[in-house]
Amino acid sequence: MQRRTDKELMMKGIKYMGITFTLMFAAPFALYQAFKNEGHPFFWPVLIVGFALAIGAIAMCFYSIKIIIDSLFGQKPKS
């Protein structure tokens, strides 16, 4: 029995991967802006947002890869 790719689940994984790439570019940008302006009153809030975006990027990466793997291999059929 040949398994087929779940196309809806694959598209969901690709959508989440797009969100991951957005976070991967936003996090370093926010961290760079924070460290560039250390004397500014918004240094700590921007730094915290940058770290939150970085942690979100890592988490979304693992989650989107899990969804794509599930769409490719799916659940094992019950015997």
ZAZALO-890976 format. One record per residue (C-alpha): residue number from 1; residue in three letters; y negated, x negated, z. Coordinates in Angstrom, 2 decimals. Last residue first. Layout:
BEGIN
num=NUM; residuo=Ala; yy=Y; xx=X; zz=Z
...
END
This chain:
BEGIN
num=79; residuo=Ser; yy=3.48; xx=3.22; zz=11.48
num=78; residuo=Lys; yy=-0.25; xx=3.65; zz=11.99
num=77; residuo=Pro; yy=-2.38; xx=2.16; zz=9.22
num=76; residuo=Lys; yy=-4.40; xx=-0.89; zz=10.27
num=75; residuo=Gln; yy=-8.10; xx=-0.17; zz=10.47
num=74; residuo=Gly; yy=-10.52; xx=-1.49; zz=7.90
num=73; residuo=Phe; yy=-10.22; xx=-4.78; zz=6.05
num=72; residuo=Leu; yy=-13.33; xx=-4.82; zz=3.87
num=71; residuo=Ser; yy=-15.43; xx=-2.22; zz=5.68
num=70; residuo=Asp; yy=-14.49; xx=-3.64; zz=9.07
num=69; residuo=Ile; yy=-15.51; xx=-7.14; zz=7.92
num=68; residuo=Ile; yy=-18.88; xx=-5.77; zz=6.74
num=67; residuo=Ile; yy=-19.44; xx=-3.96; zz=10.05
num=66; residuo=Lys; yy=-18.55; xx=-7.07; zz=12.07
num=65; residuo=Ile; yy=-20.92; xx=-9.17; zz=9.94
num=64; residuo=Ser; yy=-23.69; xx=-6.66; zz=10.63
num=63; residuo=Tyr; yy=-23.06; xx=-6.76; zz=14.39
num=62; residuo=Phe; yy=-22.94; xx=-10.57; zz=14.60
num=61; residuo=Cys; yy=-26.16; xx=-10.93; zz=12.63
num=60; residuo=Met; yy=-27.84; xx=-8.09; zz=14.53
num=59; residuo=Ala; yy=-27.20; xx=-9.91; zz=17.83
num=58; residuo=Ile; yy=-28.59; xx=-13.20; zz=16.55
num=57; residuo=Ala; yy=-31.66; xx=-11.55; zz=15.05
num=56; residuo=Gly; yy=-32.26; xx=-9.52; zz=18.21
num=55; residuo=Ile; yy=-32.18; xx=-12.70; zz=20.32
num=54; residuo=Ala; yy=-34.76; xx=-14.25; zz=18.00
num=53; residuo=Leu; yy=-36.92; xx=-11.10; zz=18.02
num=52; residuo=Ala; yy=-36.84; xx=-11.03; zz=21.83
num=51; residuo=Phe; yy=-37.83; xx=-14.71; zz=21.92
num=50; residuo=Gly; yy=-40.78; xx=-14.06; zz=19.64
num=49; residuo=Val; yy=-41.85; xx=-10.98; zz=21.62
num=48; residuo=Ile; yy=-41.78; xx=-13.04; zz=24.83
num=47; residuo=Leu; yy=-43.88; xx=-15.77; zz=23.20
num=46; residuo=Val; yy=-46.36; xx=-13.21; zz=21.88
num=45; residuo=Pro; yy=-46.72; xx=-11.67; zz=25.35
num=44; residuo=Trp; yy=-47.06; xx=-15.10; zz=26.99
num=43; residuo=Phe; yy=-49.69; xx=-16.54; zz=24.63
num=42; residuo=Phe; yy=-51.84; xx=-13.39; zz=24.52
num=41; residuo=Pro; yy=-54.58; xx=-14.93; zz=26.70
num=40; residuo=His; yy=-55.00; xx=-17.83; zz=24.24
num=39; residuo=Gly; yy=-54.63; xx=-21.40; zz=25.49
num=38; residuo=Glu; yy=-51.18; xx=-21.88; zz=23.97
num=37; residuo=Asn; yy=-52.30; xx=-20.79; zz=20.50
num=36; residuo=Lys; yy=-50.01; xx=-22.77; zz=18.17
num=35; residuo=Phe; yy=-47.06; xx=-22.18; zz=20.48
num=34; residuo=Ala; yy=-47.43; xx=-18.41; zz=20.20
num=33; residuo=Gln; yy=-48.01; xx=-18.41; zz=16.44
num=32; residuo=Tyr; yy=-44.94; xx=-20.58; zz=15.91
num=31; residuo=Leu; yy=-42.84; xx=-18.28; zz=18.11
num=30; residuo=Ala; yy=-43.99; xx=-15.23; zz=16.17
num=29; residuo=Phe; yy=-43.23; xx=-16.88; zz=12.81
num=28; residuo=Pro; yy=-39.87; xx=-18.16; zz=14.07
num=27; residuo=Ala; yy=-38.90; xx=-14.59; zz=15.09
num=26; residuo=Ala; yy=-40.19; xx=-12.79; zz=11.99
num=25; residuo=Phe; yy=-38.10; xx=-14.75; zz=9.47
num=24; residuo=Met; yy=-34.72; xx=-14.21; zz=11.14
num=23; residuo=Leu; yy=-35.75; xx=-10.67; zz=12.07
num=22; residuo=Thr; yy=-36.22; xx=-9.79; zz=8.40
num=21; residuo=Phe; yy=-32.90; xx=-11.46; zz=7.56
num=20; residuo=Thr; yy=-31.15; xx=-9.37; zz=10.23
num=19; residuo=Ile; yy=-32.73; xx=-6.15; zz=8.96
num=18; residuo=Gly; yy=-31.33; xx=-6.98; zz=5.52
num=17; residuo=Met; yy=-27.93; xx=-7.64; zz=7.12
num=16; residuo=Tyr; yy=-28.14; xx=-4.18; zz=8.72
num=15; residuo=Lys; yy=-28.57; xx=-2.66; zz=5.25
num=14; residuo=Ile; yy=-25.66; xx=-4.73; zz=3.94
num=13; residuo=Gly; yy=-23.47; xx=-3.51; zz=6.80
num=12; residuo=Lys; yy=-24.42; xx=0.14; zz=6.13
num=11; residuo=Met; yy=-23.69; xx=-0.39; zz=2.43
num=10; residuo=Met; yy=-20.25; xx=-1.75; zz=3.33
num=9; residuo=Leu; yy=-19.56; xx=1.23; zz=5.60
num=8; residuo=Glu; yy=-20.34; xx=3.59; zz=2.76
num=7; residuo=Lys; yy=-18.23; xx=1.55; zz=0.34
num=6; residuo=Asp; yy=-15.09; xx=1.52; zz=2.48
num=5; residuo=Thr; yy=-13.16; xx=-1.15; zz=0.61
num=4; residuo=Arg; yy=-9.70; xx=-0.15; zz=-0.46
num=3; residuo=Arg; yy=-6.36; xx=-1.01; zz=1.07
num=2; residuo=Gln; yy=-3.29; xx=-1.49; zz=-1.10
num=1; residuo=Met; yy=0.00; xx=0.00; zz=0.00
END
